[in-house]
Amino acid sequence: VLSLKLDKMSDSVTGQTVVDPKGYLTDLNSIKINSETEVGDIKKARLLLKSVTTTNPKHAPGWIAAARVEEFAGKILQARKIIKTGCETCPDSEDVWLEAARLQTVEHAATILANAVHHIPHSVKIWLKAADLEPDKDKTKVVLRRALEHVPNSVKLWRTAIELEDAADARIMLGRAVECVPHSVDMWLALARLETYDNARKVLNQARNAIPTEPAIWITAAKLEEAHNNTEQVERIIEKAIQSLTRDQVVIDREQWLKEAEAAEIALSPVTCAAIVRNTVWRGVEDDDRKRTWLDDASSCLSRNAIETARAVYAHALTVFPAKKGIWIAACELERKHGNRESHELMLRKAVSYCPKAEILWLMAAKEKWMAGDVPAAREVLMEAFAANPDSEAVWLAAAKLEWENDEYPRARLLLQKACARAPTSKVWMKRALLERECDDRAAELQTLDQAIESFPGFAKNYMMAGQAAQALKDAVRAKTYFQNGLRRCPNSIPLWKLTADLEKSTSGVVKARSMLELARLKNPKSPDLWLQAVRLEKEAKHDKMATNLMAKAIQECPDSGLLWAEEILTSPRPQRRAKSLEALKRCDNDPFVISAVAKLFVDEHKYPKARKWYNRAVTLDEKIGDVWASFYAFEIAHGEADTQQDLVRRCEAADPKYGELWCAISKDPTNRKCEKEEILKKVASLIMARDKEINFS
């Protein structure tokens, strides 16, 4: 017990007290030792330490411990008396002198330390403590200079003394310091920083001679040359550094040198950073692991915001693997996010020249031109892409999209017709039909889809689009024929079954639609979408009991479907919602639909901060589901501020959602094709607010 309490009074054996020195005596006087155990411990400690100091008076820790026992007991005068005896008995122990100084007032401590340095003039700790006790800066300097006369080889003394000087005096002292402690890298580098360019070069040369195994000196020399625009010297210095260090048997640690590169970047020395990467990033890496390792290196650098280092890693990787499109894509992405337009375009131009068969690089280059508003330049890029990839589906579709987005429908139509001849894929035919739909030429759309179905009879989207086109022409019989033909070819297409059921409901009624959905579930029993469609069909027909039974069967068949659980939570009677949500979270606690539904429960209970937290979790789990973003936005419209609403819009635009029942319905509507993401978000949010109102949600 006593040992622990004594230790708490001091940070270390050197006597750094944790007690406020000004209120020291007052604090000790306030201590009352009431515990008989503590009194007994102190008596035992006194006897034990008395024996120690008597039998072995030259054992300094014994005197220190004895003094601290008295200090703990509140007998400060006795403690000082004991430690004074300790100083007389062990005059060569710096710890005893430091303890004596700690137990005294500042004035007496200075006297004790002055006596101490006469006995042990080479004790750095005593000199530093003596300097620390001086209230005046000039007197502190005097003490430290006297200390350096006795201990000229102490780096710590030199550093402390130099920190007190102005730049001019510091340079003079550093000049002397590097003579006395030539092994101190910090002293050499500090001196170089304070010198002129020419003198700094001389200092660093001297430092290299004094410490030939220190990389920091070479790196500082490279930074110095870069700072004075001698960039051609930087590469030579780093190359020479590696050669010299290797010759002196210094291990070139790749990871450590990459850290030095990042440090150079932070110090605004990008040329030095790149030179370090070029000369070290390849060391110790197996040939088969180079690409993966370098991509990981660059990714790690980017995670630490070391952009120049990552750029240099990619640059080196591309000199070794100039035909690897993955590295080019990563390098281009870096320039897009962290470079400027010119650097991005230059990187893309290099990429397509080395990888002309990589369609994605051509498309990235064309998109960059298009986003900059230079449509003719985008066309030129795609023409070059055609020359390199004459039968590429992606290039044909990109060229058509460029014209399409700029309302050049005849050009887009011509391109898609050519694409159907040169690269006849199901997607090309579908895009050609979509163009006709947007031009509101349903007859041409159907003609195109008939050809597409003939060429690709197993592509379900052709049948869906053809049926929708026939419905637009008010030809339900023809639409039904398309859907039925599609189901024969594609019995596992869930969207096709849903469209067919919707058509049956509108033309033949609920009974026929129910039969269609039963057949669909028979062929696809594990589809949550089909079960949900069936439940909603019964609810719309006011068959609530049947809907409830169907939902129970649906959850039994698809117990891990967040879509079904979310519907169950939202449509259950208010008293049952919390229980349903707990059950849902047990089944699928990381499903964005369930998390979003739980957020709505908190809204209903007016717990808005909790609701916002759960909505944030939902969009984080899967940022591509537009319906969840829209539900979050509907909440912010009702209960948030303008700032939070705009922030959510920005986040949604960055996430670029593509999925969700309502999101797809709105975004794929031809009338909304040119709508920005914000407008789509607001339209879907309006639908969600209307739906929530129907099911009695806040």
C-alpha angles and dihedrals in degrees: 000000000000092000092055093049093048091051091053090059093063135040093213144348088272088075104248097165125212091203119100102254095210094057094034101116093040091052093050092048089055092058113105120190104208100153114096087208091059092048090050092048091052093050091050091047092051092052093046095048092043087058091048095051092044098048095037108022093166091063102103098193088061092060092046092051092047091052092049092052089057091045090053090049089055095250099125095162091054089048091053091048092052094047090047088057088048091055091051092047098041104029092158095059112097091192092061092051092047091050090050090052091048092054093051134072116264094262095050092041090060090054092049092050091047087056090046095057090055089059099038107018092168096061108117092190093057094048091049091049091049091051091047091056093057110101094202123070094219092052090049089055090051092052092048093048090051088049091053090053088060099034107028093159097061111112091192093056092048092048093049092047095047092050089063095054131086119244096270096049091040090058091052092048092046089053088057092040095059088053092052098038105025090162092066109101092188092059093052093047093046090051091049091052092055096046130084118262096265094043091046090056090052092048092051091048089053089047091053090053091048096045108021093170098058115104094191091071093056092045091050089051090053091049090049092055092046091050088057093047094252090132094154088065094054096073091046092051094050092046090049090047093056091047094048095045091047090050089053089052095250111156110239101222107200095203093050093049091051087055088052088052090054090048089052089052091052088050088056094250102127094161091055089045092054093045091053091050094049093051100043114022093084097050118113095004120127115236093241092051099047100097095045093043094050093047088051090048092053092046091052091049091051091050087059091044091247093146099164092048091051090047090053092049091052091046092054092044090053092053088057097037106027093158098052107109093193091065092045091051091051092047092048091049090053091053092046092054102033108016132063131262093267094051091047094050092045091052091048091049091052091046096055091045091057096036106032092160094056102101094190092061092053090049091050090051093049092047091051090055092045094049088051088057095249101128096165090054090049089053090051091052091051091048088056089047090053090052091053096038108026096170100039115135091200094054093047091050092046091052091049092047091052091057092039094053090049092052093249092138098163090053091047092048092050092049093050091048089053090045091054088056098041102032106017103185129150091249093053091052090047092052090049090054091046090055090055089048091053090049085053092238099137094171092056089045092055092046090053092046092050088057090045092051090050091052097038109025093166096057106104097196091066091060092045093051092044091052091048091049091051090049089052087055089051091245102134094166092056090045091052090050092053092048094047092048088050093051091052090054098034109029092162097057104113096189089053091053090049093051091048092051091049090051092049091050093052095044107028105018140244097309094059092044090050091053091049092052092047089054090047092053091047089059095036106028097165098054112118090192093060093047090048091049090052093049092050091047091058093045092052088051089051091244092139097162092050090048091052092050091047092051091052090052091045093055090045090053095041105025095165098050110122089191092062095041091051090052090048091052095047098045100040120103111275096254091055099048098087093050091047091050093052091050091048092051090053090055101040113004094165099051114117093214092055093044090050091050091051089050088057089054089057089049089052089053091048091244093138101166090053091047091052090049092053093045089052089052091050096053090044092055092057118001093183096071106097095190091063092050090049092049089051090049091050088055092050091049090055101038110010138080129255091257094054090047093053092044090053091050090053092049092049092050090051092049092050097205118211106174140066133094097257095032092057092044092055101035094047094049105111090225089061098045095110095041116120119238091257092057092048089049092053093047093050090045089055091054091049092050090051092049093047090052090054093053092045100254124147 
